[in-house]
Amino acid sequence: MQNHFLLVLLLFLFRVDGYAQSLTLNDCIEAWKDDSRQQSIKAYTLYRDLENNLDSGKYSRLNKNITDYLADHKPSTRVQARAYMYRVLYQMLLDDNNHSFRLNLTEAKKLMLQVQQLGDEQLLSEFYAFYAENCSRASNIEEGLFYNIKALQIQESIGMQYFPNRNEQYLSTAVALYKTGDYQQSLFYSKKCDYRSVADKNKPRNAEIYLYNMIAGAYERLGQYDTARHYYQEIVPLLNNHSDQNTQWLRFWKDLTQADIAKTWFLQNGSYPGLENSLLKAIAAAREYKLPDNAATLLNILGRAALKKKNNIQASQWFRTALNLSSSGTGLENAAHASYYLAAIYQGLNNADSVAHYLISYNHFKGQYDSLINQSRLSSAQVKLDFEYLQTAYQQSTEEIKKQKYIRNSILIAIVALSLISVLLYNRSLQNQKFKLATSEYNRRLAEQNEKAAKQQIDQFKERIIEKDRLIHSLKQAQPDENDNEFNFHQYTILTDDDWVQFKKDFSTAYPQFFTLLDHRAPDLSPGMARLCALISLKFDNKQIAGCLGISESSVARSKRRLRQRLHIEASQSMEDYLADL
C-alpha cells in the first residue's frame, strides 16, 4: 500500500451521511456556547448539517449571519473557536476535489493559545484535531501527527463516547504513522478503529476496506506475511458484496487485493502459482489509476520472481520499468531496490560499466531515501520542541495575567507611588529574566537535537560505507575469472562531491571542535589531509578509506605516514587514538 493512496482514503472517510435539517444562526450560537460533555456531539451535528446543505443557498445566508454576529457582538473565545472551525470546514468541503485550500497555520496557532486559556480540555482536543487535519493538507505530516496524538490522549481520558469522529481520527493518526515508517504504532491506532460495530449493511463499507489494507500493509512491512495475508483476505468479501460492482475504483481494488495476496505468498515462500498474471493485472490497474509507486512495487516483485527462475533478461526489464516509474517520495525506495538488483544482474554478465552505473544509482536513491527518513525524525523532534515552547509561552501568559491582576489590585490600595513603581520595575525585570532563561533553554535543547541528528547521520554514513564495501567485495568475489575480466573497483569513488559536502556538514555538527583543534595543532593542513583525519577518527581502516577517496590502499598508507609526520605523532602512539581525542 502506497502513501499516495492513503491520502485518497481520507477523502472518503471524512464524508458523513447528510440528513434533512434546517439549522439557524441561533441554533449554531447555542451549540457553540455549550461547555458540557455533549458539546462535541452538538458541534458534529452542525458539521453534518453543513455538508448536507453545502450546495444550496442555505449556507451562504447562514455564513453572512455568522459574519454579522461576530462583527456586532464580542463573542467568547469558545464561540470564536467553534465558528472558526465551522467556517474553515466549509472551505475544505468546497475545495474537496483539488485540495488547494490552505489554512493560515500561524493564525490558527494564535487562536489555539486562546483556547488553551479557557481550560476546557474537550474543546482544546477538538482544536488540536482540527489543526492536525490542516497540517496534513499542507503536507506537514509530522506536526499533524503530533497534534492528532495529543488530541487522542485528551479525548481518551475524557471518554471516546463523547467524540463522534473518533474512528476517523484514529485512522488518520494510523495513516500518518504508516507514512512516517512507524508500522508498530500505526497498527496500535488502526486496531482502535471500530467501523464494524457501526457499519450499515446497506451501504458500502469503504472504511473497513481501507483499514484492513493499511493493517495488512503494516504487517507486510514488518515481515509478518501470514498476518498480512489474513487482513488482505478480509477485504475480498467486502469487495465482492460491494453495492456498486461497476466502478473503476472497485475493479482496481479487486486487482490490487489479489496481487497483494499473491505477493505475500511469494515473499514468504519464494513462489506462488499465477503470481505473474495477478501482478500484471494489478500493475495495469495501478497505472490506469495513476499510481506509479504501487506499480513500481509490484514490478520489483516480478523482477525478483524472474531472478528466482534465472531469467535475467526478463528480470532486468521489470527492474528497469520499476526504476523509470519511481521518481520521488516512496518511489525512492523502489528505485533503490531496482538499482540494486540491476547491478547484481550486470555483475553476473561481467558488464563493468553497467555495474558501476547502477551502483551509483543505488547509492543516489538510497541516500535520498535515508535523508527523507532522517528529516522526518528531525521534524518530529522540532515539532515537540515547538509545542513545549508554546506550552511555556502559555504558562508565562497565564502567570502574567495573574500578576497583572495582582498589580491592578495593588494599585487600588497602594499609597506610595514609589512603591508601585518599584513593584512594576521588579516585575518587568523578573519577566525579562524568565524569558531569557526560557529562550536559552529552548536554544540548548534545539542544539542537542541537531547534534543528535548529526551523529545519527554520521553513524548511517559509516554503515553505508561498510555496506558498500561489502557489496564491492561480494561483487569482486563473484567474478568467474579475475585474470581475464579484471575489474578495478577502486577506480570508482564510493562518495560523490555532494556526499562529502553533506558529510563535512554533519561531522562538524556532531563534533564541532574537531576541525578547530586540528587546525590549531597543524595550521595550513590541506583539505585532503583534513578529510583523511576525519575518516581515521571514525575508525575506518585503510580499505574503507581507499574506497571513500577512490585511491589505492597503498596510497592511503603513504598519506597516513605523511600525516603522522605533519602532526608530530610519536611512533608509540596510535593515530586513531590521537585524532579521536580531538
C-alpha positions in Angstrom: 0.0 0.0 0.0 1.5 3.4 -1.0 1.3 6.7 0.7 -0.5 8.4 -2.2 -3.4 6.0 -1.9 -3.6 6.6 1.8 -4.4 10.2 1.0 -7.2 9.1 -1.2 -8.9 7.2 1.6 -9.3 10.3 3.8 -11.4 11.9 1.1 -14.0 9.1 1.6 -13.7 8.7 5.3 -14.2 12.3 6.4 -17.5 12.5 4.5 -20.6 11.9 6.6 -24.1 11.0 5.7 -26.4 14.0 5.3 -29.9 14.3 6.6 -32.5 16.9 6.4 -32.1 19.8 8.8 -32.8 23.5 8.9 -30.5 24.9 11.5 -30.5 28.7 12.1 -27.9 31.1 13.4 -29.4 30.8 16.9 -29.0 27.0 16.7 -25.3 27.5 15.9 -24.6 30.0 18.6 -26.4 28.0 21.3 -24.5 24.8 20.3 -21.2 26.7 20.3 -21.8 28.1 23.7 -22.2 24.6 25.2 -19.4 23.7 27.6 -20.8 20.3 28.7 -19.6 16.9 27.7 -22.2 17.0 24.9 -20.5 20.0 23.2 -18.6 17.8 20.6 -21.7 15.9 19.6 -23.6 19.2 19.1 -20.8 20.7 17.0 -20.7 17.5 15.0 -24.4 17.9 14.3 -23.7 21.3 12.8 -20.9 19.8 10.6 -23.3 17.2 9.3 -25.9 19.9 8.5 -23.3 22.0 6.8 -22.3 19.1 4.5 -25.9 18.2 3.8 -26.7 21.8 2.6 -23.3 22.6 1.0 -24.6 23.0 -2.5 -27.7 25.0 -1.5 -28.0 28.7 -0.9 -28.7 28.0 2.8 -25.1 28.1 3.9 -24.3 31.4 2.1 -27.1 33.1 4.0 -26.1 31.4 7.3 -22.5 32.4 6.7 -23.4 36.0 6.3 -25.5 35.9 9.5 -22.5 34.4 11.4 -20.2 37.1 10.0 -22.6 39.9 11.1 -22.9 38.3 14.5 -19.2 38.1 15.1 -18.8 41.7 14.0 -21.7 43.1 16.1 -21.0 41.2 19.2 -18.0 40.4 21.3 -18.3 36.6 21.4 -16.4 34.5 23.9 -13.3 32.6 22.8 -15.3 29.4 22.8 -17.8 30.8 20.2 -15.0 32.3 18.2 -13.1 29.0 18.1 -16.2 27.0 17.2 -17.2 29.5 14.4 -13.7 29.4 13.1 -13.6 25.6 12.8 -17.1 25.6 11.2 -16.2 28.1 8.5 -12.8 26.5 7.7 -14.6 23.2 7.3 -16.9 24.8 4.8 -13.8 26.0 2.8 -12.3 22.5 3.0 -15.6 20.9 1.7 -15.8 23.3 -1.2 -12.2 22.5 -2.1 -12.6 18.7 -1.7 -11.7 18.0 -5.3 -8.4 19.9 -5.9 -7.1 20.3 -2.3 -5.8 23.8 -3.0 -7.2 25.4 0.2 -4.5 26.0 2.9 -5.2 27.3 6.3 -3.1 30.0 7.8 -1.5 27.8 10.5 0.1 30.8 12.3 -3.3 32.4 12.7 -4.8 29.1 13.9 -2.0 28.6 16.4 -2.7 32.0 17.9 -6.3 31.0 18.4 -5.1 27.7 19.9 -3.3 29.6 22.6 -6.6 31.4 23.4 -8.4 28.1 23.6 -5.8 26.8 26.0 -6.5 29.7 28.3 -10.1 28.6 28.6 -9.0 25.4 30.4 -11.6 23.3 28.5 -9.7 20.1 27.6 -12.5 18.8 25.4 -12.7 21.9 23.2 -8.8 22.0 23.1 -8.6 18.4 21.9 -11.1 19.2 19.1 -9.0 22.2 18.1 -5.8 20.0 18.1 -7.5 17.5 15.8 -8.8 20.4 13.5 -5.2 21.9 13.4 -3.7 18.4 12.7 -6.0 17.8 9.7 -5.0 21.2 8.2 -1.3 20.4 8.8 -1.8 17.2 6.8 -3.4 19.1 4.0 -0.3 21.3 3.9 1.9 18.2 3.8 3.2 18.9 7.3 2.7 15.3 8.3 4.9 15.3 11.4 3.2 18.3 13.0 -0.2 16.9 12.1 0.6 13.6 13.6 1.9 15.1 16.8 -1.3 17.2 17.4 -3.5 14.2 16.4 -1.9 12.1 19.1 -2.2 14.9 21.6 -5.9 15.2 20.8 -6.5 11.5 21.2 -4.7 11.4 24.5 -7.0 14.0 25.9 -10.1 12.5 24.4 -9.4 9.0 25.7 -9.0 10.5 29.2 -12.4 12.2 28.8 -14.2 9.2 27.1 -14.3 8.5 23.4 -18.1 8.1 23.5 -18.3 11.9 23.5 -16.5 12.2 20.2 -18.5 11.1 17.1 -15.4 11.3 14.8 -13.3 9.0 16.8 -12.9 6.3 14.2 -11.7 8.8 11.5 -9.3 10.4 14.0 -7.8 7.0 14.9 -7.5 6.1 11.3 -5.9 9.4 10.2 -3.3 9.0 13.0 -2.6 5.5 11.8 -2.2 6.7 8.3 0.3 9.4 9.3 2.3 6.8 11.4 2.4 4.4 8.4 3.7 7.2 6.1 6.5 8.0 8.6 7.5 4.3 8.8 6.3 3.7 12.3 4.4 0.5 11.5 4.0 -0.8 15.0 2.3 2.4 16.2 0.3 2.5 13.1 -1.1 -0.9 13.9 -1.8 0.2 17.5 -4.1 3.0 16.4 -5.5 1.1 13.4 -6.9 -1.6 15.8 -8.7 1.1 17.9 -11.0 1.8 14.9 -14.3 0.1 15.3 -16.0 0.6 11.9 -17.6 -2.8 12.0 -19.8 -2.0 15.0 -21.3 1.0 13.3 -21.4 -0.4 9.7 -24.6 -0.1 7.8 -25.1 -3.4 5.8 -27.0 -1.5 3.1 -24.1 0.9 2.4 -20.5 0.3 1.0 -18.1 -0.4 3.8 -15.2 1.5 2.2 -13.7 2.5 5.6 -13.1 -1.2 6.5 -11.6 -1.9 3.1 -9.0 0.9 3.6 -8.4 0.0 7.3 -7.7 -3.7 6.5 -5.5 -2.7 3.6 -3.4 -0.5 5.8 -3.1 -3.1 8.6 -2.1 -5.7 6.1 0.5 -3.3 4.6 2.0 -2.6 8.1 2.3 -6.3 8.9 3.8 -6.9 5.4 6.4 -4.2 6.1 7.2 -5.9 9.4 7.7 -9.3 7.7 4.7 -10.9 9.2 3.3 -12.3 5.9 0.7 -14.7 7.4 -1.0 -12.0 9.3 -0.7 -9.5 6.4 -2.4 -12.1 4.1 -5.2 -12.7 6.6 -6.1 -9.0 6.5 -5.8 -8.8 2.7 -8.2 -11.8 2.5 -10.7 -9.9 4.9 -11.0 -7.4 2.1 -12.2 -9.9 -0.5 -15.8 -10.4 0.8 -16.2 -6.7 1.4 -15.4 -6.1 -2.3 -17.5 -8.9 -3.6 -20.5 -7.7 -1.6 -20.0 -4.0 -2.5 -23.1 -2.3 -3.7 -21.5 -0.9 -6.9 -19.8 -3.6 -8.9 -19.1 -1.5 -12.0 -16.8 1.3 -10.8 -13.2 1.7 -11.9 -12.4 2.2 -8.2 -13.8 -1.2 -7.2 -12.1 -3.0 -10.1 -8.8 -1.5 -9.1 -9.2 -2.7 -5.5 -10.1 -6.2 -6.5 -7.0 -6.5 -8.8 -4.8 -4.9 -6.1 -6.0 -7.1 -3.3 -5.5 -10.3 -5.3 -2.0 -9.1 -6.2 -1.2 -8.3 -2.5 -2.3 -11.8 -1.5 -0.1 -13.4 -4.2 2.8 -11.1 -3.2 2.7 -12.2 0.5 2.8 -15.9 -0.6 5.9 -15.1 -2.8 7.7 -13.1 -0.1 7.1 -15.9 2.4 7.7 -19.0 0.2 9.7 -17.7 -2.8 7.0 -18.8 -5.3 3.3 -18.6 -6.0 1.2 -20.1 -8.9 -0.2 -17.4 -11.1 1.9 -14.7 -9.4 2.8 -13.0 -12.7 -0.8 -12.8 -14.0 -2.0 -11.4 -10.7 0.7 -8.8 -10.5 0.5 -7.7 -14.2 -3.3 -7.2 -13.8 -2.8 -5.0 -10.7 0.1 -3.1 -12.4 -2.1 -2.2 -15.3 -4.9 -1.1 -13.0 -2.4 1.0 -10.9 -1.0 2.7 -14.0 -4.5 3.4 -15.2 -5.4 4.9 -11.8 -2.2 7.0 -12.0 -0.4 5.3 -9.0 3.1 4.7 -10.3 4.6 3.8 -6.9 2.1 0.9 -6.5 3.0 -0.3 -10.0 6.8 0.0 -9.3 6.5 -2.0 -6.1 4.8 -4.9 -7.9 7.3 -4.6 -10.8 10.1 -5.1 -8.4 8.4 -8.3 -7.1 8.1 -9.5 -10.7 11.8 -8.9 -11.2 12.7 -10.9 -8.1 10.4 -13.7 -9.3 12.2 -13.7 -12.7 15.6 -13.9 -10.9 14.3 -16.9 -9.0 13.7 -18.6 -12.4 17.2 -17.4 -13.5 15.5 -15.4 -16.3 17.9 -12.4 -16.1 16.7 -10.8 -19.3 13.1 -10.6 -18.2 14.1 -9.6 -14.6 16.2 -6.7 -15.9 13.2 -5.5 -18.0 10.9 -5.5 -14.9 13.5 -3.7 -12.8 14.2 -1.0 -15.4 10.5 -0.4 -15.8 10.2 0.0 -12.0 13.2 2.3 -11.9 11.5 4.5 -14.6 8.3 4.7 -12.7 9.9 5.6 -9.4 10.7 9.3 -9.0 10.2 10.8 -5.6 8.7 10.1 -2.1 8.1 6.4 -1.6 9.4 6.0 -5.2 13.0 6.5 -3.9 12.8 3.2 -2.0 11.5 1.3 -5.1 14.2 3.0 -7.3 16.9 1.9 -4.8 15.7 -1.7 -4.9 15.5 -1.8 -8.7 19.1 -0.3 -9.0 20.5 -2.8 -6.5 19.1 -5.8 -8.4 20.2 -4.4 -11.8 23.7 -4.0 -10.5 23.7 -7.7 -9.4 22.4 -8.8 -12.8 25.0 -7.0 -14.7 27.7 -8.2 -12.4 26.7 -11.7 -13.4 27.1 -10.7 -17.0 30.5 -9.2 -16.4 29.3 -5.8 -17.6 31.5 -3.5 -15.5 30.2 -0.2 -16.9 26.6 -1.1 -16.1 27.5 -2.4 -12.7 29.1 0.9 -11.9 26.2 2.9 -13.3 23.6 1.0 -11.2 25.7 1.1 -8.1 25.9 4.9 -8.4 22.1 4.9 -9.0 21.5 2.7 -5.9 23.8 5.0 -3.8 21.9 8.1 -5.0 18.3 6.8 -4.4 19.3 5.1 -1.1 20.9 8.2 0.2 17.9 10.4 -0.7 15.5 7.9 0.9 17.6 7.8 4.1 17.7 11.6 4.1 13.9 11.8 3.9 13.6 9.5 6.9 16.1 11.4 8.9 14.5 14.7 8.0 11.1 13.3 9.1 12.6 12.3 12.5 14.2 15.7 12.9 11.0 17.4 12.0 9.2 15.4 14.7 11.7 16.4 17.3 11.3 20.1 16.2 7.5 19.9 16.5 7.9 18.6 20.1 10.3 21.4 20.9 7.9 24.0 19.4 5.0 22.5 21.3 7.0 22.7 24.6 7.9 26.3 23.8 4.2 27.0 23.1 3.3 25.5 26.4 5.9 27.6 28.1 4.6 30.7 26.5 1.1 29.7 27.6 2.2 29.2 31.2 4.0 32.5 31.1 0.9 34.2 29.7 -1.2 32.7 32.4 1.2 33.8 35.1 1.4 37.2 33.5 -2.4 37.5 33.7 -2.4 36.6 37.3 0.4 39.0 38.1 -1.3 41.8 36.2 -4.5 41.2 38.3 -2.4 41.4 41.4 -0.8 44.6 40.2 -4.1 46.2 39.5 -5.4 45.3 43.0 -2.2 46.6 44.5 -2.7 50.0 42.7 -6.1 50.4 44.3 -4.6 50.0 47.8 -1.2 51.5 47.1 -0.5 54.7 49.0 3.1 55.5 48.0 3.6 55.9 44.2 7.3 55.0 44.6 6.3 51.6 46.0 4.1 51.0 43.0 6.9 51.9 40.5 9.3 49.6 42.3 6.9 46.7 42.0 6.4 47.3 38.3 10.1 47.6 37.6 10.8 44.4 39.6 8.0 42.6 37.8 9.4 43.6 34.4 12.9 42.6 35.3 11.7 39.3 36.6 9.7 38.6 33.4 12.7 39.5 31.2 14.9 37.2 33.1 12.4 34.3 32.9 12.1 35.0 29.2 15.8 34.9 28.7 16.1 31.7 30.7 13.3 30.1 28.7 14.8 31.2 25.4 18.3 29.9 26.5 16.8 26.5 27.5 14.9 26.3 24.1 18.1 27.0 22.2 20.1 24.5 24.2 17.6 21.7 23.6 17.4 22.6 19.9 21.2 22.4 19.7 21.1 19.0 21.4 18.5 17.7 18.9 20.6 19.0 16.0 23.8 17.3 17.4 22.0 14.0 18.0 20.5 14.1 14.4 24.0 14.8 13.0 25.6 11.9 14.9 22.8 9.7 13.6 23.7 10.9 10.1 27.4 10.1 10.8 26.5 6.6 12.0 24.5 6.0 8.9 27.4 7.3 6.8 29.6 4.7 8.5 27.1 1.9 7.9 26.7 2.9 4.3 30.5 2.8 3.7 30.7 -0.6 5.4 27.7 -1.9 3.4 29.1 -0.6 0.1 32.5 -2.1 0.9 30.8 -5.4 1.5 28.9 -5.1 -1.8 32.0 -4.4 -3.8 33.8 -7.2 -2.0 31.0 -9.7 -2.9 30.9 -8.5 -6.5 34.6 -9.0 -6.8 34.4 -12.5 -5.3 31.6 -13.3 -7.8 33.8 -12.7 -10.9 34.4 -16.0 -12.5 37.9 -15.2 -13.9 39.7 -12.3 -12.4 42.6 -12.6 -14.8 40.5 -12.4 -18.0 37.9 -9.9 -16.6 39.8 -7.9 -14.1 37.7 -5.0 -12.8 39.3 -2.3 -10.8 36.7 -1.4 -8.2 38.8 1.3 -6.6 38.8 3.4 -9.7 35.2 4.4 -8.7 34.9 6.7 -5.7 32.1 5.5 -3.5 31.3 9.0 -2.2 30.4 11.9 -4.5 31.4 15.5 -4.0 27.9 16.2 -2.7 28.3 13.4 -0.2 31.5 15.0 1.1 29.8 18.3 1.5 26.9 16.7 3.5 29.4 14.6 5.4 31.5 17.6 6.5 28.4 19.5 7.5 27.1 16.6 9.6 30.6 15.8 11.0 31.1 19.4 12.1 27.7 19.5 13.8 28.3 16.2 15.6 32.0 17.1 16.5 32.1 20.9 16.4 35.6 21.2 18.0 37.4 18.6 15.7 38.5 20.8 12.8 39.2 23.8 15.1 41.6 21.8 17.3 43.1 20.1 14.2 43.8 23.5 12.6 45.4 24.6 15.9 47.7 21.7 16.0 48.6 21.7 12.3 47.9 25.1 10.6 47.5 25.1 6.9 46.7 21.4 6.7 45.3 20.6 3.2 41.6 19.8 2.7 42.6 16.3 1.7 44.6 15.7 4.8 41.7 17.1 7.0 39.3 14.8 5.2 41.7 11.9 5.9 41.9 12.9 9.6 38.1 12.8 9.9 37.9 9.3 8.3 40.6 8.0 10.6 38.8 9.4 13.7 35.8 7.4 12.7 37.9 4.2 12.9 37.8 3.5 9.2 40.5 1.0 8.0 42.8 1.6 5.0 40.5 -0.4 2.7 37.4 1.7 3.6 39.3 5.0 3.4 40.6 3.9 -0.1 37.0 3.2 -1.2 35.8 6.6 0.1 38.6 8.6 -1.6 38.8 6.5 -4.8 42.5 5.7 -4.3 44.5 2.5 -3.5 45.2 1.2 -0.1 48.9 1.8 -0.6 48.2 5.5 -1.3 46.2 5.6 2.0 49.2 4.1 3.9 51.6 6.7 2.4 49.2 9.5 3.2 48.9 8.3 6.8 52.7 8.3 7.2 52.9 11.9 5.9 50.1 12.8 8.2 51.8 11.3 11.2 54.9 13.4 10.4 52.8 16.5 9.8 51.1 16.1 13.2 54.3 15.1 15.0 52.6 11.9 16.4 55.0 9.7 18.2 55.6 6.2 16.9 54.3 4.6 20.1 51.0 6.5 19.8 48.1 5.3 17.7 47.0 7.8 15.1 43.4 6.8 15.6 43.5 7.5 19.4 45.3 10.8 18.8 42.6 12.0 16.4 39.8 10.6 18.5 40.9 12.8 21.4 40.3 16.0 19.4 
